[in-house]
């Protein structure tokens, strides 16, 4: 199975970001150096065309933090590794995020592909079908207007999606979509491996293997099924108690 890595911010804030999503530039550079030596890193869409048996690695970023341009990109250039940047279309211009000019600049780089990450980074599973459709279509329109390029790759905010959303993303013109562990790992819910400040090199090596992604996804599904069973059994216990 291919390993699609997902980063957020390449920075060292005094306080960890939500979900420990920040990684220091030094640690990120060590990870890229290891990848350049031991893995075949390809543009994200190549993982759609090549058999999973070849165990490719793709690098992605979510949200559109400005350090993706000022810190991450120079390091990716150093090792000549491509990345896909999934931008939350309503964020350009916010403090700490890419401006419209930044986004236009980074989209022209030969190592960079721009994808969509929703319009306002909302939980798609909590939206009505009309709201979800608007987020999907409007984010594509805005990003294409800024970059002048077709935007047809999507990363679900919070890694969340379901079967209905997978179908909707295809209807809205997306060629493929990525979650984290949710969905079926089909064309519109491809799994990715999240990375953060706790991932030292040893953890990173494990996470960059396709085996890790497959094992973690299976464990996530097992945990979800166990939770559903517990909820059902709890409901039966309450019913018996009431009787």
Rosetta blueprint (number, residue, H / E / L):
1 X L
2 X L
3 X E
4 X E
5 X E
6 X E
7 X E
8 X L
9 X E
10 X E
11 X L
12 X L
13 X L
14 X L
15 X L
16 X L
17 X L
18 X H
19 X H
20 X H
21 X L
22 X E
23 X E
24 X L
25 X H
26 X H
27 X H
28 X H
29 X H
30 X H
31 X H
32 X H
33 X H
34 X H
35 X H
36 X H
37 X H
38 X H
39 X L
40 X L
41 X E
42 X L
43 X L
44 X L
45 X L
46 X H
47 X H
48 X H
49 X H
50 X L
51 X L
52 X H
53 X H
54 X H
55 X L
56 X L
57 X E
58 X E
59 X E
60 X E
61 X E
62 X E
63 X E
64 X L
65 X E
66 X L
67 X H
68 X H
69 X H
70 X H
71 X H
72 X H
73 X H
74 X H
75 X H
76 X H
77 X H
78 X H
79 X H
80 X L
81 X L
82 X L
83 X E
84 X E
85 X E
86 X E
87 X E
88 X L
89 X L
90 X L
91 X L
92 X L
93 X L
94 X L
95 X L
96 X L
97 X E
98 X L
99 X L
100 X H
101 X H
102 X H
103 X H
104 X H
105 X H
106 X H
107 X H
108 X L
109 X L
110 X L
111 X L
112 X E
113 X E
114 X E
115 X E
116 X E
117 X L
118 X L
119 X L
120 X L
121 X L
122 X L
123 X L
124 X H
125 X H
126 X H
127 X L
128 X L
129 X H
130 X H
131 X H
132 X H
133 X H
134 X H
135 X H
136 X H
137 X H
138 X H
139 X H
140 X H
141 X H
142 X H
143 X H
144 X H
145 X H
146 X H
147 X H
148 X L
149 X L
150 X L
151 X L
152 X L
153 X E
154 X E
155 X E
156 X L
157 X H
158 X H
159 X H
160 X L
161 X L
162 X L
163 X H
164 X H
165 X H
166 X H
167 X H
168 X H
169 X H
170 X H
171 X H
172 X L
173 X L
174 X L
175 X L
176 X E
177 X E
178 X E
179 X L
180 X L
181 X L
182 X L
183 X L
184 X L
185 X L
186 X L
187 X L
188 X L
189 X L
190 X E
191 X L
192 X L
193 X E
194 X E
195 X L
196 X L
197 X L
198 X L
199 X L
200 X L
201 X H
202 X H
203 X H
204 X H
205 X H
206 X H
207 X H
208 X L
209 X L
210 X H
211 X H
212 X H
213 X H
214 X H
215 X H
216 X H
217 X H
218 X H
219 X H
220 X H
221 X H
222 X H
223 X H
224 X H
225 X H
226 X H
227 X H
228 X H
229 X H
230 X H
231 X H
232 X H
233 X H
234 X H
235 X H
236 X H
237 X H
238 X H
239 X H
240 X H
241 X H
242 X H
243 X L
